[in-house]
């Protein structure tokens, strides 16, 4: 972790906090666990990263509240909620340090990210609980119930293929197909749906119930 943080142009202080080598802002260093990877998943699915801000846009009250909670738990910062007129509710974290940490350490790209987002490389080295946290975050934001089962649509082919690989850890077999610009991951069959519900704990109850 020390090496990765240094390569990101940051340093750890004695209190296990994180600051930019070029500035004085200090934030809490998060634990590398399921909460961190769920936080990352929420940003990849419905968020945006600039060099100064981390944003999350969603209409679901529970997901908005969770994002604020995770920002405080992981980094010790107070995220601000915004209500743009005629637009989706937004949560904003104004922090160059956090944005750089997420970009360099957890592979979240700056700016428009649709087709270029990937799963953080370090996730493949983590335990199943961390993998579950990440997958649940993506599915809570981007999945939907079809007539045949549960489907996930994203523009990033690499992300979809990596999620399919990680689902195999839980014995869940999925299918992938391209639909126009997006790539769809489909989970069909009673056995696969049962394994998904037993291992991937979604926060949006409407999807779990179905």
Secondary structure as UniProt FT lines:
FT   HELIX           2..7
FT   TURN            8..9
FT   STRAND          10..12
FT   TURN            14..15
FT   STRAND          17..20
FT   TURN            21..22
FT   STRAND          26..28
FT   HELIX           34..46
FT   STRAND          47..49
FT   STRAND          53..57
FT   HELIX           61..75
FT   STRAND          80..82
FT   TURN            85..86
FT   STRAND          90..94
FT   HELIX           96..106
FT   TURN            114..116
FT   HELIX           121..125
FT   HELIX           128..142
FT   STRAND          143..145
FT   STRAND          149..154
FT   HELIX           157..167
FT   HELIX           168..170
FT   STRAND          175..179
FT   TURN            180..181
FT   STRAND          182..188
FT   HELIX           190..199
FT   HELIX           205..209
//
